Amino acid sequence: MIRKYSSIVADDEPEFCEIMKGYLEGFGVFKSIIICSNGVDAKFKIMNQDFDFIMLDLDMPKLDGVGLIEDLIKMKKANPQKIVVCSGNVSGDRIKSILGLGVKNILTKPLKVEVLKEKVFKLLEIE
């Protein structure tokens, strides 16, 4: 499989980021995987580079996941249906606000690699 896609993972938990990077590398389809530890850094990276796959935590310092999604939509830098939210803190109200922004891909921590792979391949339209 050709490594042709680019990805960004934004989460303030370094261990989770390393695990996700390992999973994504193992899928064999990403040429680049960028890790950001807060929403502001992620926003800057996304403003300056196009990503095929965006994975965000909701609880991040400086700018939370919902705020980041709102900003990306306003600036037309991301299709909300191509964003994956992955969080350990997904309450009913938060789900409503995320769905209200057009994000349809919500995963909960702890995350199983099979679930992530299925979501990645579906979003990137890989068979």
C-alpha positions as CSV (number, residue, x, y, z in Angstrom):
1,M,0.0,0.0,0.0
2,I,1.3,3.5,-0.9
3,R,1.8,5.9,2.0
4,K,0.2,8.9,0.7
5,Y,-2.0,10.4,3.4
6,S,-1.2,13.0,6.1
7,S,-2.6,13.0,9.6
8,I,-2.6,15.1,12.7
9,V,-3.4,14.0,16.2
10,A,-4.2,16.6,18.8
11,D,-4.3,15.4,22.4
12,D,-2.7,16.6,25.6
13,E,-1.8,13.1,26.8
14,P,1.7,12.3,25.4
15,E,1.3,8.6,26.0
16,F,-2.0,8.5,24.1
17,C,-0.3,10.4,21.2
18,E,2.5,8.0,21.0
19,I,0.1,5.0,20.9
20,M,-2.0,6.7,18.2
21,K,1.1,7.5,16.2
22,G,2.2,3.8,16.4
23,Y,-1.3,2.6,15.3
24,L,-1.5,5.1,12.4
25,E,2.1,4.2,11.3
26,G,1.1,0.5,11.5
27,F,-1.8,1.0,9.0
28,G,0.8,1.7,6.3
29,V,-1.1,4.5,4.6
30,F,0.3,7.7,6.2
31,K,3.3,9.6,4.8
32,S,3.2,12.0,7.7
33,I,1.8,12.0,11.2
34,I,1.9,15.2,13.2
35,I,1.4,15.3,16.9
36,C,0.2,18.4,18.8
37,S,-0.4,18.7,22.6
38,N,-2.9,21.5,22.6
39,G,-5.6,23.1,20.4
40,V,-3.6,26.2,19.5
41,D,-0.7,24.3,18.1
42,A,-3.1,22.0,16.2
43,K,-4.9,25.0,14.8
44,F,-1.7,26.6,13.6
45,K,-0.6,23.3,11.9
46,I,-3.9,22.8,10.2
47,M,-4.0,26.4,9.0
48,N,-0.6,25.9,7.3
49,Q,-0.9,22.3,6.0
50,D,-3.7,20.2,4.5
51,F,-4.4,17.0,6.4
52,D,-6.4,14.0,5.2
53,F,-7.1,12.7,8.7
54,I,-7.7,14.9,11.8
55,M,-8.1,13.3,15.2
56,L,-8.9,15.6,18.2
57,D,-9.3,15.3,21.9
58,L,-12.0,17.4,23.5
59,D,-10.1,18.4,26.6
60,M,-6.9,20.2,25.6
61,P,-5.2,23.2,27.0
62,K,-5.2,26.6,25.3
63,L,-8.1,25.7,23.0
64,D,-10.4,22.7,23.5
65,G,-11.6,20.4,20.8
66,V,-15.0,22.0,20.3
67,G,-13.4,25.5,20.0
68,L,-10.8,24.1,17.5
69,I,-13.5,22.5,15.4
70,E,-15.6,25.7,15.4
71,D,-12.5,27.7,14.3
72,L,-11.6,25.2,11.5
73,I,-15.1,25.3,10.1
74,K,-15.2,29.1,10.2
75,M,-11.9,29.3,8.3
76,K,-13.0,26.5,5.9
77,K,-9.9,24.4,6.8
78,A,-11.6,21.2,7.6
79,N,-14.6,19.2,6.6
80,P,-16.3,18.3,10.0
81,Q,-17.3,14.9,8.6
82,K,-13.7,14.1,8.2
83,I,-12.7,14.9,11.8
84,V,-12.6,12.2,14.4
85,V,-13.1,13.2,18.0
86,C,-11.6,10.8,20.5
87,S,-12.1,11.6,24.2
88,G,-12.5,9.9,27.5
89,N,-15.0,12.6,28.5
90,V,-17.9,12.5,26.1
91,S,-21.2,13.5,27.8
92,G,-24.6,13.9,26.3
93,D,-24.3,17.6,26.0
94,R,-20.8,17.5,24.5
95,I,-22.0,14.9,21.9
96,K,-24.9,17.2,21.0
97,S,-22.6,20.2,20.4
98,I,-20.1,18.1,18.4
99,L,-22.9,16.6,16.3
100,G,-24.3,20.1,15.9
101,L,-21.0,21.1,14.3
102,G,-21.3,18.3,11.7
103,V,-18.8,16.0,13.3
104,K,-20.1,12.4,13.0
105,N,-17.1,10.5,14.1
106,I,-16.8,10.2,17.9
107,L,-14.7,7.5,19.5
108,T,-14.2,7.0,23.2
109,K,-11.0,6.2,25.2
110,P,-9.7,3.7,25.7
111,L,-9.6,3.0,22.0
112,K,-9.2,-0.3,20.2
113,V,-6.9,-0.4,17.2
114,E,-9.5,-2.3,15.2
115,V,-12.1,0.4,15.7
116,L,-9.6,3.1,14.8
117,K,-8.4,1.3,11.6
118,E,-12.0,0.8,10.5
119,K,-12.7,4.5,11.0
120,V,-9.5,5.7,9.3
121,F,-10.0,3.4,6.2
122,K,-13.7,4.5,5.9
123,L,-12.9,8.2,6.1
124,L,-10.0,7.9,3.6
125,E,-12.2,5.6,1.4
126,I,-9.6,2.8,1.4
127,E,-10.9,-0.7,0.8
